[in-house]
Structures are given as C-alpha cells and as structure tokens.
Amino acid sequence: MRIITLNVNGIRSAARKGFFDWLPKQNADIVCLQEIKAQTTQLNDELFWPESYACYYLEAEKKGYSGVALYARKEPDDVIQGLGWDDMDTEARYLEARFGELSVVSLYIPSGSSSEQRQAVKFGFLDRFLPFLDDCARSGRQYIFCGDWNIAHKPIDLKNWRSNQKNSGFLPEERAWLDRVFEEAGWVDAFRAVNPEPEQYTWWSNRGQAWAKNVGWRIDYQVVSPGLRELIRSAAIYKEERFSDHAPLIIDYDLTL
C-alpha cells in the first residue's frame, strides 16, 4: 500500500502547478492533502475528483484557509470529520478514513509562526492531541496519521537548527512534545524508521533561495502505530517538481486495504 501526503498550500494553486497531472502516475492507494484553502463549491472541475478514487474534502469555515482532503482507491467503511473540538473543527484540520481495523488520517496541526496568539493556539492543540493519541493507542485500531505537523523533531530535521531554536516549529517545548509522542507513547515516525539520512526536508521557505540551496525543514510526517513499524517498506520525498512550498512524502507499506 502506498500513501502520499502533501500540504498543497492551496489545492487550486497546486493544480495549476501540475499536481493532478503527476498524481495518476504514482499508483497511490491513499492521498492525504492539507491546507486546501478552498470551499468544496469551488472544486467543481473534475480535476479535483480524480478517477478511481473516493474523494473527501473537509473545508474550514473561513474561506481560503486551512482544510484537509483524503482520496482512497477503496471506499472507506467510515469517514470521521473533525476531532470534536469546536474551535479546531471550524478550521478543518482532521479527516479520518477507516478501513476495517486501520485508520488513515489527513492531519494539519496549527502553525504558530504568525503570532504569539497562534502559538498559544498551537500549544493548546498539542495539549489536547496527546491524550487523543493515547485514546487511539488503547482503541485496538492501527493508525497512520499523515500530514503537516509543523514541528521539526531533531537537529537533523532542519538545516539551520541552531538559529531556529527560538522559532515556532523548533521550540524546545514542541520538540519535547514530539519526544513524548515517539519515545514515551511509542508512535513511529515512519520516514525515520527507514531513512536515517540528513538533509531530508519537506518544506522550504519562499524567501531567498531556500529551495535551491535545500535550506529546509522536515515537518510533514506519517506517524504510525507501533504495530505497523515492521510493515514500512520505503520512504521518499518527491522533489523533481514543485507543487507547493512543501514536497510530497511517499511511503510504501506491506499492507492492503
């Protein structure tokens, strides 16, 4: 089973940059998108409803903001929209598809880079999401959380880590939170399970020549249940084309839907 996750930074923008020409060639079973920045009524073109996929969109109340999507070759048994948190669900950050005992989630954790207020919102999300992950672990289901987590975990995960230690996305509190997710709660960073190499990034600032110089951050993840660790076969970051300021993260699993 192949899963692709990408923050498209506007699905209509990604379409203009060739995302939907590229996607059919990837043989993906599930595709998770974040930051679609569109209402479903704006996605009438058949381009946004790829053939052979069941397509699900979750739009934010605020137009042109946030939003997630999920495409699946097999129609899910159930689709869950939102976390049940009114403040975050209006921002459309969580879309879960269930296939038997497997759940695949398109997840968009808030960024705190725009203001202290949004950083506080981000910390509030993280405070609630860790117990949610604990509940997921106890449920007996297997989970794959795909998306933009807006945190680089280790110094290996961003180019200029020393100068970013006071910036949102690499704050000590955020990194400690990921320590708890991976090291205490036992969730698995699927990419790092099979690829320990440095300079593997999924996001680059549009400022300067960050993309050209590969001055990036690895903030997009597929985070999986411990029981799926041995089923991770390969992981890649696609950089031959650029559909947004993020790159597609592609992971193959020894699983079938």
N, C-alpha and C positions, 0 to 999 in steps of 0.2 A: 504494500500500500504506500502510495506517495502522497505526502501532504505539503502544500505550498502555503506559506503565509507572507503577506506583504502589506505594509502601510502604504496605501496608494496616494495619500496626500491629495485627495480629490479624484474620485473614480473617473470623472469625465476628462480630467487632465491626463490621467494615466491612459485612458482610451486613445486620446489624441497622440500620445507618445508610443503607441503600438502595443500596449499590454494585451489587448484582446486578439491581436494577430499572433503574439508569442504563445499565449496560454494553450491553444489546442495542440501544440506540438510537444507539450510537457508530460502528457499522459498522467495527469494528476487525478487522484481519486477524490481528494477534498482540497478545496481552496478557501483560505480564510483571509479576508481583507479587513483593514481598519482605516479609519479616517476617510470614509467615502465622501463626506461633505456634500450630500445630495439627499433630496427627498425622493421617495420611490416614484412619485408622479413625474419626476424629471428624468426618469430612466426608461422611457417608453421605447427607445430604439432597441431592436432585437439584439444588438451588440452586447447589451448588458445582461442578457439572459442566455448564456452560452448553451448551445445544443448539447444534449446528453447529460446535462446537469440539472438537478433540482436546485433552484436558486432562492436564497432567503436574504432579505435585507432588513436591517433594523436602523431606522432613521432617528436622529436627535430632534428634539422639539425646536431647537434653534436652527434656523436654516443655514446651510453652508458650513456646518460644524459637525465634527466627530462622526459617529455612525460606524456600524460594522456590517459585514456580509459574510455569507458562507455558501459555497457551491459544493454539491455532493453528487457523485455518479450514482449512488444508491440512495433512494429516498429514505430519510431517517424515520425511525419509529416515532420519534417525538422531537419537537424543537422548543427550546426554552428561551424566551426573550427576557433578558434582564436578570438582575440579582435580587430583586425585591427591595431595593434601596431607592426610594423615590428620587432623592437628589441626584444619584448617579444614573438611574434608569432613564431620566429625561435626556441624558447625554448619550444614550445608546452605546454602551461600552461592553456588553456581554451578550453573546449569542451562542447557544449550546445545541448541538445536534446529537441525538442518541441513536446508536446502532447496537441493539442487544445490550451487552454489559459495557460497551465502550462509549464514552462521551468525547466529542471533539468540540472545542470551544474557540471562537474568534473573540479575542480579548484586547481591549485598548485601555491600558492603565493611564490615568491622567498624567500630564506633564506639569511640572511646577516651575518651568523656566521663565514664564511670562511675568510672574509677580509673587510676592510673599503670600498673598491670599491664595493663589492657585497651588503653591507649595503646601500650604496648610490643607487644602482640599486633597492633595495627593497623599499626604501623611494620613489623613482621615480614611481614605480608601484603603491604604495598606493596613491600617489598624484593623479594619473590618474584614479584609480579604484573607488574612492569615487564618483566623478561625473558620472562615468559609472553606479554605483548603483543607483544614483538619476534618471538617464535616465530610468533605468529598472523599478523603482518605478512608474514613470509617464506613463509608457507604457500601463498600464492596465493589464499586464500579471502577473501571480503569479510565483514566483521564489523559487527554492531550490538550494542553492549554497553548494555543497558538496566538502570537500577536506581539504588539509593541508594548513592552513592559516599562519602557522609559527609564531603565536603570542599567548601567554597565556594572558588572559584578566585581571584576578583579582588574588590577592594572593592565593585564594582558588584553583587556576588552576595550581599551580606547588608546588612541595614540599618545595624547598629551595628558597622561593621568596626573602628573604632579601638579600642573597648573589648574586642574579641574576639580580638586578636592573640596572646594567650597561652592561648587556649582551644582545646580539641580541635575540629577541623573547620575552623580557620582559622590553624593554626600555620604559621610560615614554612616548616618542613620539609615539611609537607603540600602547601602551595601550590607550593613548588619542585618537588615530585614531579609535580603536575599540569602545571607548565611543561614538564617533560621529556616527559610524555605528549603534550601538544598541540603544543608548539613544537619539540621535538627529534625525537620519534618520528613526528610528523605525523598523529596521530589527530585527529579533528574533533569538537568539541563541537557537535552538530547543532543544538541550540537557538540558540546564539550565532551560528551560520552564517547564520541568517535573522532573528534578533531581537536587536538590539543595545541594546534599551531597558533603563533602570534599573528597580528595584523589581519585578523579576520573580522571585518566590520560589516554592519548592515545599515548604517546611517551616516551621512556626511552633511555638514553644514553647507548651505548655498553660498556662504561668504568665502571670499578669497578663492583659492584653488584646492579646497579640501578634497574634492572628489579626485582630481587629477593627481594629487600628492598622497592619496589614500590616508588622509588625516581624519579618521572616522571613529565611530563608537559601535559596539555590538550591543544593541538594546532590543532587538527582536529575537524572540525565543520560541521554541517548542518545549514546554515543560511537561514531563510525563510522569505517570505513576511509577513507583519503584518496580512494579511487576512487569513493566514494559521495557526496562533498561536493556535486557538481553535481546530484544527484538529490533533494536535500532541498527540499521544496516549501513547507512551512509548519510552524509550531510553535506550540502553545498550552498554557497551564496552566489547567486547569479549576477554577474557584473558586466556582461558583454553589451547589454543595452541598459538604458536608464529610464525607468518609468515614473520615478518619483525621487525624493531625496533619500528614500530607503531602497534596499535591494531585496528581491525575493529570497526567502530562506526555504530550501527544498530538502526534505528529509524522507528517506525511504525506510519503511518498517516491514518486518516479516509478519504482516497481519493482512487479513482480508476482511472486508466489510460484510 
